[in-house]
Amino acid sequence: MDYYINQKVAFTPDKYFEQQVDAINSLTPQRLAEVAREHLSVDKLTIAVAGDCVNSANARS
């Protein structure tokens, strides 16, 4: 149902989602690493930690 709604509201082509799955499945680890090096900068990354550390298995007493 969501695919149908998306097609009608966002005017996505009929085979859009199938094409996206194919594109994702065709990615190789080497290509992902290449894209990451090209677009991600360690200097600009922000690390966010979420969760309840009190109940975490790694919480310190």
URJOWO-V346906 format. One record per residue. RES is the residue in one letter. PSI is psi in whole degrees, -180 to 180 (NA if undefined). OMEGA is omega in whole degrees, -180 to 180 (NA if undefined). NEAR is the number of other ideal C-beta (glycine too) atoms within 10 Angstrom. Layout:
((RES | PSI | OMEGA | NEAR) (RES | PSI | OMEGA | NEAR))
//
This chain:
((M | -42 | -180 | 5) (D | -37 | 178 | 7) (Y | -43 | -180 | 12) (Y | -46 | 180 | 8) (I | -44 | 180 | 9) (N | -41 | 179 | 13) (Q | -40 | -177 | 14) (K | -38 | -176 | 9) (V | -44 | -176 | 8) (A | -1 | 179 | 8) (F | 40 | 176 | 8) (T | 146 | 179 | 14) (P | 159 | -176 | 9) (D | -41 | -175 | 9) (K | 17 | -174 | 9) (Y | -52 | -175 | 14) (F | -37 | 176 | 14) (E | -40 | 179 | 11) (Q | -37 | 178 | 12) (Q | -42 | 178 | 11) (V | -44 | 178 | 10) (D | -42 | 180 | 10) (A | -42 | 179 | 9) (I | -44 | -179 | 8) (N | -23 | -179 | 7) (S | -9 | 180 | 8) (L | 142 | 177 | 10) (T | 158 | 176 | 8) (P | -37 | 179 | 7) (Q | -42 | -180 | 8) (R | -41 | 178 | 10) (L | -42 | 178 | 10) (A | -40 | 179 | 10) (E | -46 | 180 | 11) (V | -40 | 179 | 11) (A | -45 | 178 | 9) (R | -36 | -178 | 9) (E | -36 | -170 | 8) (H | -15 | -178 | 7) (L | 135 | 178 | 10) (S | 123 | -180 | 8) (V | -35 | -180 | 5) (D | -24 | -175 | 5) (K | 1 | -179 | 6) (L | 146 | 174 | 7) (T | 132 | 179 | 4) (I | 128 | 178 | 4) (A | 134 | 178 | 4) (V | 130 | -179 | 5) (A | 151 | 176 | 5) (G | 175 | -178 | 7) (D | 99 | -176 | 7) (C | -21 | 179 | 10) (V | -38 | -178 | 6) (N | 4 | -178 | 7) (S | 146 | 178 | 9) (A | -23 | -178 | 4) (N | 5 | -178 | 5) (A | 141 | 179 | 9) (R | 145 | 179 | 5) (S | NA | NA | 2))
//
